[in-house]
């Protein structure tokens, strides 16, 4: 009788598990809980970059802590995934593992994510920095980003006040909308407190290549730049600036610890703001916005602490005043704005509004020179 009772309990347990799973063993959406959900993250780098992927993973851990999700059992990470074929393979592995939600964090992950979302309607797909979700119009494919222009602008104020040569340099990853929007906001912030400032920009053609990043940073210093900004995944720009005795503004993570004599501050994301929202809504059965962007007011972008060893007096006050205006609704991209060839891009008082979450400004404005 005891054996019969144990067998009966086993049969009931299997039946219960089958009732809340799909044919492939995946937990059905209506039966998801924070204890059984499985989440995969596909990243372009590793957490040792101390920049972009590091901060993404910090967002993952904060989300897990907030929602009571066990990172060791319920979260799977794929590191250093760049090639489209590798993205597709990672998605397939995550699917076979039983992932209910799959996040990809690099712009180049977009096409494989869209294709996978169409193929697997039982899984929710979330793509950071991308621009394909609105057009794809799939119920399980989403884009998200933060309004980094706001934090970039504030960091530019620190740079514009700090420079002594009135020449800034900017190390960019790629000449795409995300990078150009960010460097433009950085420059506009600098110009708001120093109308004489100019900026040289050079691109790496990669998100994470510390050796090349250092070479480009030095080339910009050789052109007279005494404050460097950057859109790359490591603190190499800050280390190069420190070695050369000039200043820098980091990105993605607080870089003061890496280069305490050079770093002014760093704009960065708090990715947990979105991750908590997206995972909670999915698990609790509510719809997630197809295209999502939050900024300063919601805490998704921020400026790290100002370095008292490097910023000039009055920097904190100038940034505080500008931040108050941004939080009240001021649009950074308000005319008059001219291209670096003299074309009027925005007439006086005219605002440019991003159509979706992915940054898409693609003009080099007056005062910015691209160096190839």
N, C-alpha and C positions, 0 to 999 in steps of 0.2 A: 504493500500500500504506500509505503514511503517512497519507493522508487516510482510508483505511478504518479504520486503527487508532484514529485520533482520533475518528472517528464511533462506533466500538464503545465507546470509553471514555465518550463522552458518553451513549450509550444506557444503559450500565451505571450511570452516575451518576444518571441520571433514574430508573431502575428502583429504585436503592437509596433515593433520596429518597422515591419513592412507597411503598416498603415500610414506611417508618417514619413515614408521614403519613396522616391521615384524608383523605377525599375532598375536603375543603375546603382541604387544604394544611397543616392543623394537625398538629404532631408528636404521634404516638400516645403515650398515657401510659407504655407499656412502653419507649418509646424516648427518654424525656426524659433529658437530662443537664444539668449546670450550664452547659454551653456553648450549649445550644439552647433552654432553657426561656424562655418569654416571660411576663412578669408585669405586670399593670396595677393601679394604685392610684387610687381615686376618693376625693377629699378635699373636705371642706366649705369649706375656706379655701385660702389660699396660704401659701407658706413665709415670706412677709414679715410674717405675723402675730406672729412671734417667740414663739409659744405652741404651741397644740395641733398645728396642721398642720406647723409647723416641726419639732417633736419627732417627729411621725410620719415625716417625711421623713428625719430623722437616723437613725431606726430602719431605714428602707429602705436607706440608704447603708451602714450598718454590716452589715446582712444581706448585701448584695451583696459587700462586701469580704470577709466571712467565708467566703462560698461560692464566690468567684471568678466572680461574675456581672457582666457589663458593663452598668452603668446606662444608658449612652447608646444601646445597641443592644437590650437585652433587657428594659428597664423602660419602661413608658409611664405618665405621670401625668396625671390629670385634676384640675384645680384649680377651686375655688369652685363645686362642684356641690352644690346643695341641693334643688331641686325634684325630685319623683319622676320627672317626665318627662325631666328632664336626666340623672338617674341612669340611667334606662333607655336613653337615647341614648348615654351614655358606655359602658355595658356593651356595647351593640351595636357601637360603634366598636372597643372593645377586642377583642371576639370576631372581628370582621372582620380585625383586625391579626394575629390568631393567638394571643391570650392563652391560656395554659394554666391560669393562676391569676389570679383577680381578687379584690382586696381593696377593701373599702369601709370608711371609717373614722368615719362619723357615724351616730348612732342612727336618724335619719330615712331612711337608705339601706336599711333592712331589708326592706321589702315588695318593692321592685324587685329586690333581690338574691335573695330567696326565689323570686320568679317566674322570674327568669333561670336559677336553678339547676335548677328543674324543667324548663325548656325546653332547657337545654344540659347534659346529663349528662356530656359529655366535657370539661367545664371544672370546676375546683375553685373554689368561692366561699367567701370568708372575710369575716366582718362583725364589726368591732370595736364594742363597747358594746351589741350587739343582744341580743334575747331570743327569737328565732323558730326557731332551729335545732333545738332539742330537740323541739319540737312538730311541726315540719315533717318531721323524720325522713328527710331526704334524704341519701344517702351523700356528696354533693358540696357540702353547705352547712354551714358552721361558724360558731360565735360564739366570741369571745375578749375577755378583759379582764384587767386587773390588779387586785389587791386594794388599791385606792387608799385605802380606809378606814384601813389601817395607817399609811400615810405622812401622810394628813390628820390623824390623831390626834396623831402626833408633832409636826407643825407647829402644832397647836393648843396644845401645851405651851409653845412659844415665845411664842405670842400671850398665853396666860393669865398668864405670868410678866411680860410686857412692859407690859400695860395699866396705866394709872394711874387711869382713870375706871371700871374694871371693866365697860366697855361695849365690846363688839365689834360690828363690822358685817360683813355678808357679801353680796357682789354675786353673784347667781346667774343662770345663763342661763335655764333653764326650771324650773318646779316639778315635775320628774319624778323617778323613782327614783334615777337616777344622781346628780343634783345634791343631792337631799335627803339621800341616804345620806352623801355626802361632807361636806356642811356639818354634819350631825349628828356625824360622827366628829371633825371639827375642833373643834366645841363641847365634846364629851366630853373631848377632850384638854386643852382649856383649863380645864374644870371640875376635872380630876383634880389640878391644881396650884393652882387658885384657885376655891374653891367659891362665891364671891360674884359671879362673872362672869355677865353676861347678853349676849344677842346679838340684834340686829335683822337681818332678812333682807329683801332686795328683789330682784325678778326682772326681767330685761331682756326676756324673750320672744324672745331671739335668742342664738346662740352667739357671734357676733362683730359687735359694734356699738360701736366705741370711743367715739363721741360720747355714746351713751346710757349706756355703762358709766361714763364719767367723771361724768355727771350723777347717777347713782345713788350712786356712791362719795361724792360731795360731800354728797348728801342724808343719807347715813348718818353722815358726819362731823358734820353739823349737828345730828344727834340725840345727839351725845356720844360716838360711837365713836372711840377713839383707836388701834385696831388693826383693819385691814380684811383679811378673807379674800375669796377670789373663786373662782368657777367660770365663767370666760370665756376667750376665745381670744387675748387681748392683754394687755400689761402696763399698760393705762390705769389700772387701780385703783391700781397702785403709783405711777405718775406723779402721780395725784391726791393720794394720801396724802403724797407728798414735798412737793408744792406747798403742802399744808395744814399741814405740820409734824407729821404723825402717822406711824404705822408700818403695815406691811402684810405679809401673807404671800402670795407669788405662787402660780402654778400652771403646770404643764406644762413650764416651762423656768426656769432660774435667772434671776431678775429683778434681781439685785443690780446688774448693769451698767446696767440701765435706771433704777433708782431706788436708788442706793447709800446714801442717807440715810434711807430708809424701809423697805426690804425686810429682813425678818428671815431668811427662808429660803423655799424653795418645794418642795412635794411634786411629783414628776413620775414619768412612766413611762419605762422603757427598752423600747420596742416591739420592738427587735431580738431580744429574748429569745424572743418568740413567732414572729417572722417567720423567724428561722433555723430554729426547730423545724418550722414548717409547711412551708416551702419544701423543707427537706432531706428530711423524711419523704415529701412528695409526689414529689419527683424520684427518690428511691431506692425508691419503691414500697411504702411502709409506710402504714398507716392513720393519719389525724389525728383526734385527739379531737373529737367533735362540739361540746362545750362546754368551754372551757379558761379556767382562772384560775390565775395565779401571784402571789406577793406578795413580801415582803421577803426571805425565805429564798432565793428563786430569782432575785432581782435584778430583777424586773420593775417594782417600784415602789421608790422611794428618796426620801430627803430630800437636797436640795442642801446645799451648805456653809452653815454659820451665818455670818451677817454680824457680825464683831466690832465694827462701828461701831454696831450697833443692838440686839443681844440683851443681856439683863441677865446679870450673873454667875450661874453655876449652871445656865444653860439647857442647856449641853452635857451636864452630868452627869444632869440630870433626863430628857432625851431618851434618853440612853444606857441608863438603867435601864428606861424604858418600852419601848424597842426590844428589850431583852433578853427582857422578859416576852412581847412579841408574837411574837418569834421562837420562843419556847418553847411557844406555842400559846394565849396569852391571847386571849379573844374580847372585843372592844371593846363589843359589844352584849350586855351581861350585866346582868340586873336587880339592884336595882330601877331601873326607868326609867318615868317618868310622862309623859303628854302635857302640853301647855301648858294643857289644860283640866282637869287633875287626874286623868285616867283612868290606871289602872295598865296599862302596856303590857307590862312584863316583871316578874314577881315576883322577889324576891331570889334570886339564884343561877341564875335561868333564862336560858339563852342563846338568842339569835336567830341562826339560820344561814341565810345566803343560799341559796335553792334552786338557782340557776344562777349563771353568771358575771356576768350583768348585775345591777348594784345595784338593789335594789327596796324599801329602807326608805322609807316614805312618810308618816311621822308627824313632826309638829313637837313636840319634847319640851319639858318644863318648862324655862324659862329662855330659850327661843327665841321671838321674836315676829316674825311675818310682817307686813310693811308693804306695802300695795298702793298 
